[in-house]
Amino acid sequence: MASTPSSGDISEVKFLTVAEVATVMRVSKMTVYRLVHSGELPAVRVGRSFRVPEDAVNEYLRKSFFQTG
């Protein structure tokens, strides 16, 4: 899971929209929504939209990376 700043100050966390996460991961927005709804990618709901901590995206990508060959 994503780590929060050591001081515990949530204002230091950078949040990304679903569209921004999709761009970073080079996938569709629907794929990001699936990851959020399945719990694989933590997110905060703000009104009718979701915000994903940038650290959570980086952690997900790091855990998902694998070497071939």
Backbone as numpy.savetxt, mean C-alpha at the origin, in Angstrom:
# Nx Ny Nz CAx CAy CAz Cx Cy Cz
3.91 -6.37 7.84 3.06 -5.19 7.84 3.95 -3.95 7.84
3.40 -2.84 7.43 4.19 -1.63 7.32 4.56 -1.10 8.70
5.74 -0.52 8.76 6.17 0.06 10.03 5.77 1.52 10.08
5.45 1.98 11.27 5.12 3.38 11.45 6.37 4.09 11.94
6.42 5.39 11.82 7.59 6.12 12.29 7.83 5.82 13.77
9.10 5.79 14.17 9.45 5.41 15.53 8.85 6.35 16.57
8.60 7.60 16.20 8.02 8.53 17.16 6.53 8.29 17.34
5.92 7.47 16.47 4.50 7.19 16.57 3.63 8.29 15.99
4.23 9.27 15.33 3.49 10.40 14.77 2.94 10.02 13.40
1.64 9.83 13.32 0.99 9.40 12.08 1.08 10.48 10.99
1.32 11.73 11.38 1.39 12.81 10.39 2.62 12.67 9.50
3.58 11.83 9.90 4.78 11.63 9.08 4.58 10.54 8.02
3.47 9.82 8.09 3.20 8.75 7.14 2.68 9.35 5.85
3.24 8.92 4.71 2.76 9.38 3.41 1.75 8.37 2.88
0.56 8.84 2.57 -0.49 7.98 2.05 -0.63 8.18 0.55
-0.90 7.07 -0.16 -1.10 7.09 -1.60 -2.53 6.71 -1.93
-3.05 7.27 -3.01 -4.37 6.87 -3.48 -4.25 5.53 -4.19
-5.37 4.90 -4.45 -5.38 3.63 -5.17 -4.77 3.82 -6.56
-5.07 4.92 -7.22 -4.51 5.19 -8.55 -2.99 5.34 -8.48
-2.48 6.00 -7.44 -1.03 6.17 -7.30 -0.35 4.82 -7.03
-0.98 3.98 -6.20 -0.43 2.65 -5.92 -0.40 1.83 -7.21
-1.48 1.91 -7.98 -1.55 1.17 -9.24 -0.42 1.62 -10.19
-0.14 2.90 -10.23 0.93 3.41 -11.07 2.29 2.91 -10.61
2.54 2.96 -9.30 3.82 2.50 -8.75 4.02 1.01 -9.03
2.95 0.22 -8.84 3.05 -1.22 -9.01 2.88 -1.66 -10.46
2.47 -0.73 -11.32 2.20 -1.00 -12.74 1.14 -2.10 -12.92
0.05 -1.93 -12.17 -1.10 -2.83 -12.26 -2.35 -1.97 -12.38
-3.50 -2.61 -12.56 -4.74 -1.85 -12.66 -5.23 -1.45 -11.26
-6.12 -0.47 -11.23 -6.71 -0.06 -9.95 -7.50 -1.21 -9.34
-8.14 -2.03 -10.17 -8.91 -3.17 -9.67 -8.01 -4.15 -8.91
-6.80 -4.34 -9.40 -5.86 -5.22 -8.71 -5.53 -4.67 -7.33
-5.34 -3.37 -7.23 -5.06 -2.74 -5.93 -6.26 -2.91 -5.01
-7.47 -2.69 -5.53 -8.67 -2.88 -4.71 -8.76 -4.32 -4.20
-8.43 -5.28 -5.05 -8.46 -6.69 -4.62 -7.46 -6.94 -3.49
-6.26 -6.37 -3.61 -5.25 -6.53 -2.57 -5.71 -5.90 -1.25
-6.35 -4.75 -1.34 -6.85 -4.07 -0.14 -7.97 -4.88 0.51
-8.94 -5.31 -0.28 -10.09 -6.05 0.27 -9.70 -7.42 0.80
-8.65 -8.02 0.25 -8.21 -9.33 0.74 -7.35 -9.20 1.99
-6.91 -8.00 2.30 -6.08 -7.78 3.48 -4.59 -7.90 3.22
-4.21 -8.17 1.98 -2.79 -8.28 1.64 -2.09 -6.93 1.67
-2.85 -5.87 1.43 -2.31 -4.52 1.42 -3.13 -3.67 2.39
-2.55 -3.24 3.50 -3.31 -2.46 4.47 -3.69 -1.09 3.91
-4.85 -0.61 4.28 -5.32 0.68 3.80 -6.24 1.31 4.83
-6.41 2.62 4.71 -7.31 3.38 5.56 -8.43 3.89 4.67
-9.65 3.75 5.14 -10.77 4.24 4.36 -11.06 5.68 4.76
-11.10 6.56 3.76 -11.40 7.97 3.97 -12.62 8.28 3.13
-13.76 8.37 3.80 -15.00 8.56 3.05 -15.27 7.32 2.22
-15.38 7.49 0.91 -15.63 6.35 0.02 -14.37 5.86 -0.68
-13.24 6.46 -0.35 -11.99 6.06 -1.01 -11.01 5.47 0.00
-9.95 4.87 -0.52 -8.93 4.25 0.30 -7.62 5.00 0.15
-6.84 5.00 1.22 -5.49 5.53 1.19 -4.57 4.43 1.73
-3.48 4.21 1.03 -2.54 3.15 1.38 -1.23 3.79 1.83
-0.71 3.41 3.00 0.58 3.95 3.42 1.68 3.55 2.44
2.52 4.50 2.08 3.59 4.23 1.12 4.51 3.11 1.61
4.77 3.07 2.91 5.61 2.01 3.47 4.99 0.63 3.26
3.66 0.55 3.30 2.97 -0.72 3.11 3.16 -1.22 1.68
3.13 -0.30 0.73 3.34 -0.67 -0.68 4.77 -1.18 -0.87
5.73 -0.47 -0.30 7.13 -0.89 -0.43 7.35 -2.25 0.23
6.75 -2.47 1.39 6.88 -3.75 2.10 6.25 -4.88 1.28
5.08 -4.63 0.71 4.41 -5.66 -0.10 5.27 -6.04 -1.29
5.82 -5.05 -1.97 6.66 -5.33 -3.13 7.94 -6.06 -2.74
8.52 -5.69 -1.61 9.75 -6.36 -1.16 9.47 -7.81 -0.82
8.35 -8.09 -0.16 8.01 -9.47 0.20 7.60 -10.30 -1.03
7.08 -9.64 -2.06 6.61 -10.33 -3.24 7.71 -10.60 -4.26
8.82 -9.95 -4.11 9.92 -10.09 -5.06 10.61 -11.45 -4.90
10.92 -12.08 -6.02 11.65 -13.35 -5.95 12.61 -13.45 -7.12
13.69 -14.18 -6.90 14.70 -14.39 -7.93 14.31 -15.58 -8.81
14.55 -15.45 -10.10 14.30 -16.56 -11.01 15.64 -17.16 -11.43
15.59 -18.38 -11.89 16.79 -19.00 -12.41 17.45 -19.78 -11.37
